[in-house]
Amino acid sequence: MKSATPFVALLRGVNVGGNNMVSMASLKTSFEKLGFDDVATYINSGNVLFKAREADARKLERRIEAMLSKQHQLGCKVIVRSLAEMAKLVKSLPPTWTGDSRWRYNVIFLHHSIDSENLLKDLGPKTEIEDVVYRPGTLLWSAQVSEITRTTMLKLSARKTFQPCSAATTSGCCGKH
């Protein structure tokens, strides 16, 4: 029997600003009904940890998106990453991500439909106040807190190209310990 792989599903725009609301208990039950094991939700974020025998993240994304549409009337994009992918990402964080409280650090997970290093060409970050690094499936963005309102990345979610993304933000600590 094939062993189960640990994954995280990042649900874009769920439970944000009173929109696309779904209870985490209901979401957990829905994932279990899909046949996933060890399902756990993280706060009210729409992030779900689970194990699956299917190893193809794109297939899992499609299954989860279909379930969300049918059971919860949510048309959101889902980004699935394996534990191995997340561990590799953490090891690849830029050496400048030191936990300096004068900087904000963001991990922007890209849906496979837009995953390309070419995205950097279209962003045009203001290099004097922000830095953007591409990793497969991810953009790593850091910016000076004092200049955050002037950054290119602040309005990233308003750009149509970046609608199928999900971001995690840390202030002052990058979690690279």
C-alpha positions as CSV (number, residue, x, y, z in Angstrom):
1,M,0.0,0.0,0.0
2,K,1.3,3.5,-0.9
3,S,2.2,5.6,2.1
4,A,0.4,8.9,2.6
5,T,2.3,12.2,1.9
6,P,1.8,15.2,4.2
7,F,0.5,18.3,2.4
8,V,-0.8,21.8,3.2
9,A,-3.7,23.3,1.2
10,L,-3.8,27.1,1.1
11,L,-7.3,28.3,0.2
12,R,-7.1,31.7,-1.5
13,G,-9.4,34.4,0.1
14,V,-11.3,32.1,2.5
15,N,-12.5,33.8,5.7
16,V,-10.9,37.2,4.8
17,G,-12.7,40.4,5.6
18,G,-16.0,38.6,6.1
19,N,-15.9,37.0,2.7
20,N,-16.0,33.4,1.5
21,M,-16.8,32.3,5.1
22,V,-16.6,28.6,6.0
23,S,-16.2,27.0,9.4
24,M,-13.0,25.2,10.0
25,A,-14.9,22.2,11.4
26,S,-16.9,21.9,8.2
27,L,-13.8,22.3,6.1
28,K,-12.1,19.5,8.1
29,T,-15.0,17.2,7.6
30,S,-15.1,17.9,3.9
31,F,-11.4,17.0,3.6
32,E,-11.9,13.8,5.5
33,K,-14.8,12.9,3.1
34,L,-12.3,13.3,0.2
35,G,-10.4,10.4,1.9
36,F,-7.6,12.5,3.4
37,D,-6.0,11.4,6.7
38,D,-4.8,13.4,9.7
39,V,-6.7,16.5,8.6
40,A,-6.2,19.6,10.7
41,T,-7.1,23.2,10.1
42,Y,-5.0,26.2,11.2
43,I,-7.0,28.9,13.1
44,N,-9.6,30.5,10.9
45,S,-7.3,30.9,7.9
46,G,-8.5,28.4,5.4
47,N,-5.2,26.6,5.6
48,V,-5.5,22.8,5.9
49,L,-2.9,20.2,6.8
50,F,-3.6,16.7,5.6
51,K,-2.1,13.4,4.3
52,A,-3.0,11.9,1.0
53,R,-2.0,8.8,-0.9
54,E,-2.1,10.9,-4.2
55,A,1.3,12.5,-4.6
56,D,0.3,14.9,-7.5
57,A,-0.4,18.3,-6.0
58,R,-2.2,19.5,-9.1
59,K,-4.7,16.6,-9.0
60,L,-5.2,17.4,-5.3
61,E,-5.8,21.1,-6.1
62,R,-8.5,20.2,-8.6
63,R,-10.2,17.7,-6.3
64,I,-10.2,20.2,-3.4
65,E,-11.4,23.1,-5.7
66,A,-14.3,20.9,-6.9
67,M,-15.3,20.0,-3.4
68,L,-15.2,23.6,-2.2
69,S,-17.4,24.7,-5.1
70,K,-19.9,21.9,-4.6
71,Q,-20.1,21.7,-0.8
72,H,-19.3,25.2,0.2
73,Q,-20.2,27.3,-2.9
74,L,-16.6,28.7,-2.9
75,G,-14.9,29.4,-6.2
76,C,-11.5,30.0,-4.7
77,K,-8.1,28.8,-6.0
78,V,-6.3,26.2,-3.9
79,I,-2.5,25.9,-3.7
80,V,-1.2,22.5,-2.4
81,R,2.4,22.0,-1.3
82,S,4.0,18.9,0.2
83,L,5.9,18.9,3.4
84,A,9.1,18.2,1.4
85,E,8.4,21.3,-0.8
86,M,7.9,23.5,2.3
87,A,11.0,22.2,4.0
88,K,13.1,22.9,0.8
89,L,11.6,26.4,0.6
90,V,12.5,27.2,4.2
91,K,16.1,26.0,3.6
92,S,16.3,28.3,0.5
93,L,15.3,31.5,2.2
94,P,17.6,34.4,1.3
95,P,20.4,35.1,3.8
96,T,19.1,38.6,4.1
97,W,16.0,37.2,5.9
98,T,17.6,37.7,9.3
99,G,14.6,38.6,11.4
100,D,15.4,42.3,11.4
101,S,12.3,44.1,12.8
102,R,12.8,47.0,10.3
103,W,11.8,44.6,7.5
104,R,8.6,42.6,6.7
105,Y,9.0,39.2,5.1
106,N,6.4,37.7,2.8
107,V,6.1,34.3,1.2
108,I,3.8,34.4,-1.8
109,F,2.7,31.0,-2.9
110,L,2.0,30.8,-6.7
111,H,-0.7,28.7,-8.2
112,H,0.9,26.4,-10.8
113,S,-1.0,28.2,-13.5
114,I,1.2,31.3,-13.0
115,D,4.4,29.8,-11.7
116,S,7.2,31.2,-13.6
117,E,10.4,33.1,-13.0
118,N,9.3,35.5,-15.7
119,L,6.8,37.0,-13.2
120,L,9.8,39.0,-11.8
121,K,10.0,41.0,-15.1
122,D,6.4,42.2,-14.8
123,L,6.6,43.2,-11.1
124,G,9.1,46.1,-11.2
125,P,9.9,46.1,-7.5
126,K,11.4,49.3,-6.1
127,T,14.8,47.9,-5.4
128,E,15.7,50.7,-2.9
129,I,12.9,49.6,-0.5
130,E,12.0,46.0,-1.5
131,D,13.4,42.8,-2.7
132,V,11.7,40.0,-4.6
133,V,13.3,36.5,-5.1
134,Y,11.7,33.7,-7.2
135,R,11.8,30.1,-6.0
136,P,9.8,27.5,-7.9
137,G,6.2,28.0,-6.8
138,T,7.0,31.0,-4.7
139,L,7.9,34.6,-4.6
140,L,9.9,35.7,-1.5
141,W,9.3,39.4,-0.9
142,S,10.9,41.6,1.8
143,A,10.4,45.3,2.3
144,Q,11.4,48.0,4.7
145,V,8.5,48.4,7.2
146,S,8.9,52.2,7.1
147,E,8.3,52.2,3.3
148,I,5.7,49.5,3.1
149,T,3.0,51.8,1.7
150,R,5.3,52.7,-1.2
151,T,6.0,49.2,-2.3
152,T,5.1,47.6,-5.6
153,M,4.1,44.4,-3.8
154,L,1.5,46.1,-1.6
155,K,-0.9,46.2,-4.4
156,L,0.0,42.8,-5.8
157,S,-3.3,41.2,-5.0
158,A,-5.1,43.8,-7.1
159,R,-3.3,42.6,-10.3
160,K,-5.3,40.1,-12.2
161,T,-2.2,38.0,-12.9
162,F,-1.7,37.4,-9.2
163,Q,-5.2,36.6,-8.2
164,P,-4.4,32.8,-7.8
165,C,-1.8,33.4,-5.1
166,S,-1.7,33.0,-1.4
167,A,0.6,34.9,1.0
168,A,2.0,34.3,4.4
169,T,3.5,37.4,6.2
170,T,5.9,37.6,9.0
171,S,7.1,40.8,10.7
172,G,10.5,40.9,12.3
173,C,11.1,37.1,12.1
174,C,11.5,34.9,9.2
175,G,11.1,31.6,10.9
176,K,14.5,30.4,9.7
177,H,15.7,29.2,13.1
